[in-house]
Amino acid sequence: MTSADPGIAARALSSGAQAGTAPLAAPRARWRRWAVAQLSLEERARSGFALFPIAMMVAAVLVYRGPVRPDVPSVAMLAVCALALVSPWVHARPLRTAGIVLLGLAAGLAACHVELARTRTTVFSGEATVRLTGTVVRREQDERGRYRYLLDVSHTERPVLSRPPERVRIVVSSRHEPLAIGARYMGLVRLRPPAGPAFPGAHDFAFGAYFDGLGAYGFSLGAPESGGELRDPTFADRVATLRLTMSERIREALPGPTGAVAAALVTGDRAGIPDDINEDLRITGLAHVLSISGFHMALVAGFFMLATRLGLAAVAPLALHWPVKKIAALVALAGTGFYFLLAGDNAATERSFVMIAVMLGAILFDRPALTLRNVCVAAVVVIAFTPHAVVTATFQMSFAATAALIGAYGAYARWRVRRGRPTRGWLDPRAIAAFVSGAAVSSLIAGGATAPFAIHHFQRGAPFSLIANVLVTPIFSLAVMPLGMISALSMPFGLHAWPLAAMGWGLDLVFATAGWLADALPDYPTGRMSGTALLCFSAAILILSFSASAFRWAALAPAALGLVLFRPGPPPELLIFESGREVAVLDAGGAIRSLRPRPAAFVWDQWRRAYPGSPPEKGEADRAEADAPSTAGGQGSAAAIDATDAFRCENGICHARTRTGIVVGWSDDYETLDELCRTSEVAIMARAVRARRCDAGGGQLVTLRTLRRTGSLAVSRGPDGAVVLEPSVPAVPQEWNRHRLAPWPERWRRDGDGPAPSDGSTARDPANAETP
């Protein structure tokens, strides 16, 4: 037997190895070629630019919702590193991409620090009855005939507040001659700060009020007095007067709910819209039609642009020699600018105008308008000036819907080019069918993009909004909004009655459709969504919207993870609102049992949406509430007498037992404090007593003073068996909650006593004190 030639053996082994690896190498090569091709598509589409505004959004979320806030030196170091990575000397694509992300983070963090530094709103501390003098900035009238005044506060007296807010909103129920814009307001009012979250993770009304400059809500105790002559009108006063005049003329031509909604669409005055119409539109997913946002701005811009182009095209010399499209875009920009001035005193309208202005500006410079790049530019502008908007529902839903629609339109356009689909005329039946199906698909895309944010912020999914939007959107787009614009343009000539009448017919049809759908289709609350799930769904929406290649299918991973992490955890056993008068236990079946038989609707509605153990029953909550969200949760101390079956009341103390056996006690009589502590694991004293802990017994004491620091509480039993109280406000409050650290009850001085000391040690009026 002879041995084999070593060379032959080596060649045989080599060929065998190549044969074994060939089946693996070929797929890897194909995957590499596929990945390179997809990256090439993304590069041609310039998708990387979207990383900059997305990074700015992440920075805003980190500052306003994150546990840690980077300081200014850290932001400066981050900016230096980012600039180094995007410098001309760096050619590696991954490094430059990382530089864009870091630069966006630095820009977003810097914008947040600048905004926090320039916002100096004084949020009112506690509650007080005071004589207030101020200047009327805005006036509205609600569906019950009450007037709402937005006032710039000049001074307070009897008593003089130590920390008066700069701007307040007052509801006046007494009959009086309405005060004009710029008039002096003098009267006795009851002031209170904006409400905090109703439970941990809920919406904080103090956040938006702080950045809007609104320091307190209140109601008038009697009719206000006028202070004589008006101040010299400012530009803002003239715009507010014009808005008020137009709203009154619209309501004169269209009385009732129809006129209230018409005024809201034309001037942004939503005060007179009845609650039942608001509720029907919310249930059916049509609430967006009442808030002047991107939908309305797009319709207004389209109206002016189409009317201008048709008018110029009808004159042959102009159509042949003038840039008709650019002129139409300029007119549309002016028209939307006027609409913005008229109704733009809210953040959603401002952001929508920026978006439309960027798109119309693109037309003026011969660039395509409906592109994701323009969406990114508009987002950068908005975040640069109002970064806090990133964590609000209006920005998130508006940006998600716009990006998803434009991204889907771009993908469909690229698909048509690849397939070589012909363009059909408007009267072609297939074109009409495509238009109808396109409207339905657009509603589906927008609804899907906004659904995670609606569930997270409002605990509403509106699963049948597709049907409602397909039925109602054409009415709004083709009739209601164009007629509203015609009525506004014809109002100076007194010719607004007939377009308003036609607009009213369209609105009545919308109300009828929304009411029918709200009654026919169920809409139960969805419950809470975890913040982690919202981040996952947001990532999926961004990938789907901004990816121009097959990489968009990567969105399935975060979407699936969001579904897995949807619920934030088991519900608490006890909820305590910061007023101390709204208390509820959650039983083993998830049903909420309130302390009072008729809890305050403002709080109860939020609890029932977040913890929907059973379908809500109409008329369950007390809706005789103040219009403004505030810390007041109810009236009087009758809760201890008229408690529900979940609470047993005796000798001024109400007791309940949670599903794991936590004994809860509640009272609003400070003389029962010792007995309350002896008989309760969680003792709730709805008074501002100075005690910080229970001396008798081992229970945890909750008072109005502790609730003021912690906000509303969610109580549960921890893994070790201890009772855990989860606060709504962090131990170190953010800027919009720092009023909770001020002296309380509100300290003040009487006229002639001199300046109030900074420590709030002056005497206080017993009529305003909450408790001994």
Buried (B, 14 or more C-beta within 10 A) or exposed (E): EEEEEEEEEEEEEEEEEEEEEEEEEEEEEEEEEEEEEBBEBBEEBEBBBBBBBBBBBBBBBBBBEEEEBBEEEEBEEBBEBBEEBBEEEEEEEEEBBBBBBBBBBBBBBBBBBEBBEEBEBBBBBBBBBBBBBBBBBBBBBBBEEBBBBBBBBBEBBEBBBBBBBBBBBBBBBEEBEBBBBBBBBBBBBBBBBBBBBBBBBBBBBBBBBBBBBBBBBBBBBEEBBBBEEBBEBEEBBEBBBBBBEBBBBBBEBBEEBBBBBBBBBBBBBBBBBBEEBBBBBBBBBBBBBBBBBBBBBBBBBBBBBEBBBEBBEEEEEEEEEEEBBBBBBBBBBEBBBBBBBBBBBBBBBBBBBBBBBBBBBBBBEEEEBBBBBBBBBBBBBBBBBBBBBBBBBBBBBBBBBBBBBBBBBBBEEEEEEEEEEEEEEEEEEEEEEEEEEEBBBBBBBBBBBBBBBBBBBBBBBBBBBBBBBBBBBBBBBEBBBBBBBBBBBBBEEEEBBEBBBBBBBBBBBBBEBBBBBBEEBEBBBBBBBBBBBBBBBBBBBBBBBBBBBEBBEBBEEBBEBBEEBBEBEEBBBBBBBBBBBBBBBBEEEBBBBBBBEBBBBBBBBBBBBBBBBEEBEEEBBBEEBBBBBBBBBBEEBBBBEEBBEBBEBEEBBBBBBBBEEBBBBBBBBBEBBBBBBBBBBBBBBBBBBEBEEBEEBEBBBBBBBBBBBBBBBBBBBEEEEEBBBBBBBEEEBBBBBBBBEBBBBBBBBBEEEEEBEEEBEBEBBEEBEBBE
